[in-house]
Amino acid sequence: MILANTEAGSGPPLILLHGLFGAGQNWGAIRRALAPHFRVLTPDLRNHGASPHAADMSYAAMAGDVIDLMDATGIDQAAILGHSMGGKVAMMLALIHPARVSRLIVADIAPVRYPPGLRGYITAMQAMTLAPGLTRREADAALAAAIPEAGIRAFLLQSLRLDLDPPAWRLGLDELAAAMPGIEGFSTPPGARYDGPTLVMGGETSGYIRADNHPLFESLFPRARFVTIPKAGHWIHAENPSGFLAALEPFLEQGG
């Protein structure tokens, strides 16, 4: 699979992986901040953005897509940063292809199973009538009953193409719906371990990474160290980009 990808800058390669329902464009501000010093790639993962759709949403398959992107762009080894679902892709990539990862950054996710709290978003998007002439206001109203948080609706609607007639989702909703049990979990390859420098970044008000997750991280990533980004929840790079970069840039420049 050839992933859609946006690239900026020059220097050591750095690949940023977005989370569920997102796209590479979510990294725009961070990409611009890092591009003066790094070759920054921001792909759309499969079933997201402009990338192809496929039934297999296993983390091994998604990690393989990133390896294919690296091969296609002439990158032997890169720093890999992933947020949320993208963080699980990054961890899987480091565990099964450790030689291809110079350092690993995991943003607000742990290698554990999470409860199925996001499936309702897919159901709500699937239920929307994509009639010609649909406006953003109408689309927002159609999601409101199932998704009361205006910020989450705005995020999801970034993936709705209202310029088409009729409108269409960039997301592979049917594929995502079927794959959610696997996306929510994380199956560690037997005996796998990544010994490279690893930074685990959690949001101060997020519950995605708990203290009792640290031993599992350390068993899989022995060089892991943990930082908390203040004044940020799950969307640490968007809610506190300056704090995110303050923790990230020294790690990238000094090798952890």
N, C-alpha and C positions, 0 to 999 in steps of 0.2 A: 504494500500500500504506500502510495506517495502522499505524504501529508502536505496540506497547504501550509506555507511558512512565510513569515516576515522576518527579515534580517536587517540588522543595523550595526555599524561600528566595525572596528578591527582590533585585533589583539587575541589573547587567549579565548578560546570558544566557551560560551556559556549558553546553556539551553534552559529556557523557562517553560514549565509545563503548567497549564491552567487546570482549574478544578471542574467538577461536574457542572454541566449546563453553561460553561464558559467558552472562551475562545482565546487565541493568542493575543487578540487586541486588548484583553484585560490587563496585559502587562505593559501597555503603551508608555505610561509615565516612568515606570521602572526601567524599561528598555532604553528610553531616551537618557536617563540618568547614568546608565552603565555603559552606553555605547562609546563614549570617549576613550574607554580603557579596555573594552572587551568586544569580541565579535558575538553579538547577542542574537540568538535564534528563538523565535516565539511561534512554534507550530500550533495548528489546530489539531487536537487529538481526534481519532476516528469517531464518527457520529457527532462531531461538533464543527461549528464554523463552516469553512469551505472544504473541509476534508471529506473523503468518501465515507459512505456508510457501510457497515458490515455487522453481521450477527455476533461475531466473537468479540466480546469486550473484556476478555481476561486480561489481567495485568501483564502476563507474559506476552500476549499478543500486542498490547499497547507499547510495552517496552521494546518489542521487536520493531515496531513502526519507527521508534526514535533511533534505533540502531540503523535502520534503512535510511533515515534522513541523514544521519551522520555520514554514512557511506556515500550517499548521493552528493553531499556537500564537501567531501574530502576531509572530514574530521575524524582523526584516529581516536582522540580522547578529549573529553569535555567535562567541565563542571556542570552538574545537573541539579537544577532547583525545581521543586514541584510543590504546588499548593494544593491541599485537600486531596481530591482524587489524583491530581497530578503528582502529589507527594508520594502516593502509593505506587504510581508508575515509576517515579524516580527511585524509590527504594527497591522495587523489583528489578529495575535495570541494573542497579549497583550490585544486587545479590547474584544475578545470573550472568552479567557481563562486567565483572569488577574491573578488568583491565581497560575498559572503555571510559571509566569514570575517574576523573582526576580528583574530584571532591564532590561531596553530596550535601545538599541543603534540603531539609524537609520542613515545610511551612504548615504548621498547625494541623497535623494529622499524625496518627500512630498506626503501627502495623497490626491493627486489631479490627474486629468486627464492630460495626456501629449499628444502632437500631434503625429500622426502616422508616425514618421520619420524612424522607424526601420523595417517596413514591407518589404522594398526593399531588406534588407539583406536576409530575408527568401526566397523571390522570386529568388534571385541570387543563393542561395544554392540549392534550388529545381531544378533550371535549369541546374546545373552542371551535365555533363555526367560522371557517376561513372564507368568508364571502367577499366577492369583489367590492372594492371600495371601503373595506374595513379600516377604521381609523385607529390610531394608537389609543385614544381615549376609550373607544369601544372595546378594544382588546384588553386594556387595563381593567375595565369594569367587568369583563367576562371572567377574569381571574380572581376578582376581589373576594368573592365568597369563600373560595377554597384557600386563598393566599392573602390574608389580611394585611401583611407587611408590605407597605408601598415600595420600600427599597428592594425587596426581593422580586416583586412584580417587575419593577423597572429593569433589574438585572436580567430576568428571564426574557423580557420583551426585546432585549438587544439581539436576540436570536430569531426574531420574527421579521421576515422580509415583507414589509408593507409596500415595497416598490413593485412587487409582482402582482399579476392579475390572473387568478386570485392570489392572495398572500400565501406564504409558505414558511414553515419552520426550517431553519438551518440545521436544527438538531434531528438526529435519527430517533424520533420518539419511540417508535415501536421497538427498535433494537435496544434502546436504553431501558425501556420498561421490562423487557425480557431478561436483561442482564443485571438488574438491580441487586439480586441476592449476591452475585459475585462481586459487584462494585462495593457493596457494603462490607464485605469481608476482606480477608487478606490471607492467602495460603503461602506460607514460607517454604521455599524449596528445601528439601531435606539437606542438612549439613551446610547450607549456604551461609556465607558471611562476607561482609565488606570491610576491609581493614583500612580503607582510606580515611582521610579527615572528613568528619561529618558534623554538621551543625543542625540542631533541631530547634526551630523557632516556634514559640507558642504565643498566642495573644493573651494579654493580662486578664481579660474578661471572658475568654473562651474556655469551654470545657472539653475541647477535643483531645488535648494531651493532659493526662493526669500523672501525678507523681508515681502511681503504681505501674505506669507504662514504662518508666525509665529502665528497669531491669531488662525488659524485653528488648528495648532499643539497644542497650549495651551488650546483650548477647549476640545480636545481629550486626551491630556496628560498634565494635569495641572502642573506637576513638571518638564516639559521640560526645558532644558537649551540648548543653541546653541553655538557651537564653529565652527570656520573656520580653516581649515587645510591649511597652507600656501604652496605656490609652488605646488599646486595640482589642477587638474580639477576633472572630474567625478570619475575617478579611484583613489580615495584618498589613499587607502591602498597600491596600487601598485606604484603610482607616488611619494608619500612621506611617506614611511612606518614608518620612525622614528618619523615624526610629527604626524602621525596617532596614533602610540602607545603612544606617549607622552600625547595625549589627552585622550586616552582610558584607560590606565592602572590605573591612579589615580581614575577615575570614578568607575572602577570595584573593586578596592581594598577598597575604602572608602564608596562605596554605594551611590555615587552621591552627 
